[in-house]
Amino acid sequence: MLTARKAISVGEAIGKIMSDIRLGDVERMPLNKANGRYLAEGIVANQDVPAFDRSLYDGYAIKAEDTITAAKESPIEFEVVGHIGAGSVFRGEVKKNQAVRIMTGAEMPKSCNAIVMLEHVEEIEKEGKHIIAIHKQIPVNEKVFKKGTEIKEGTLIIKEGARINPGIVGLLATFGYSEVLVGVKPKVGVLATGSELLEVEEPLVPGKIRNSNSYMLMAQIEKLGAEPVYLGKLEDDLEKSYTEIVRALKEVDVLITTGGVSVGDFDYLPEIYNRLDAEVLFNKIAMRPGSVTTVAKLGHQYLFGLSGNPSASFIGFELFVRPVLKTLLGNDQPYLITHKANLTEDFPVPNAFTQLIRTKVKVEGTNVLVSSNGLNISSSITSLVGADALIVLPPSESGYEKGSLIDVLLLSDEGQEECFFIGGVEIEE
């Protein structure tokens, strides 16, 4: 039995997990099925955007230099010699003091360099001709979206490792990428331990609880973009548990178990790791909740032994499983984002371990404020509802006072992980 336990820091635990990780496999995916996947290649613009000079408004395409002397008291008259709808091209020649009616998005006639909007002209019929009168000077390139203004051909527009979202799908379609190279979804098995567990649909009976952790973990896995595989639950029987875990390891890339990693009479996972000849990276972390979290490796296959308590299981996943899955998926920003915040309540109890407290972030002006989101105990499930960050309280002999500036780990990085490089300027969204 692996009974020797020495607590290591959270940072050291993450370092051990990530020190020898390999990128996952890649595959080609049709664009219409790529949403939510992680790009395994950088995407380069294969054309200018826009691909041609085009009108930003409905109006008239003209030569700006023909309006130099235009004024309210002395308007310049232009003969309308054509009409361009979106998707159409004007092939004729636009001469001095001539204009072409143009729709939003249509390509500019080659000899025109400005748009005058409909509300800025006076419509006139003169000798059977369509005439417009312009009462002011129009600058060159007025209301014209110039070729390549948004993106130049050859620009890296999406980094390798970015997660594809609807905006990226639209961008890929703009450049004609009908399929893209993405990371293969790792299969992540979830196996709960304990004879006290019931399936969700089963009625409660004395001494039993429903297997909530598995469903929570599968939702966390799916949110990251990996493929959850529900493997059921294990009874408190060492031989049966060992057999089931051996079978499970043949079906999945990563195995998560919840419960069974402490030192109770029926906590069999340390012995199972020993029988598997797995390399145990650590079996205790100086944190609350989840100090008994254990991580082992069998070759390049990870085995995560998370606590059976809901909050501890949830936090263990976000801290330790998440970076592995995101790396396997091809993302190079796998960790939770850190932000500074102020406590709005006291945490006076001294602690020898780092405390991780579920919180809902509030922003007032330029201040980020946090407090405990419900019961601050590892068995609390309600504290996870609405939580969007984790308060990080390092070991302290005196605790923490209201107003203290501390770190929080944001539980969602949506909209922050993809970087675009447009026109040579990096823009983080």
Secondary structure, 3 states (H helix, E strand, C coil): CCCCCCCECHHHHHHHHHCCCCCCCEEEEEHHHCCCCEECCCEECCCCECCCCEECCCEEEECHHHHCCCCCCCCEEEEEEEEECCCCCCCCCCCCCEEEEECCCCECCCCCCEEEEHHHEEEEEECCEEEEEECCCCCCCCCEECCCCCECCCCEEECCCCECCHHHHHHHHHCCCCEEEEECCCEEEEEEECCCEECCCCCCCCCCEECHHHHHHHHHHHHHCCEEEEEEEECCCHHHHHHHHHHHHCCCCEEEEECCCCCCCCCCHHHHHHHHCCEEEECCECEECCCCCEEEEECCEEEEEECCCHHHHHHHHHHHHHHHHHHHHCCCCCCCEEEEEEECCCECCCECCEEEEEECCEEECCEEEECECCCCCCCCCHHHCCCCEEEEECCECCCECCCCEEEEEECCCCCCCCEEEECCEEEEC
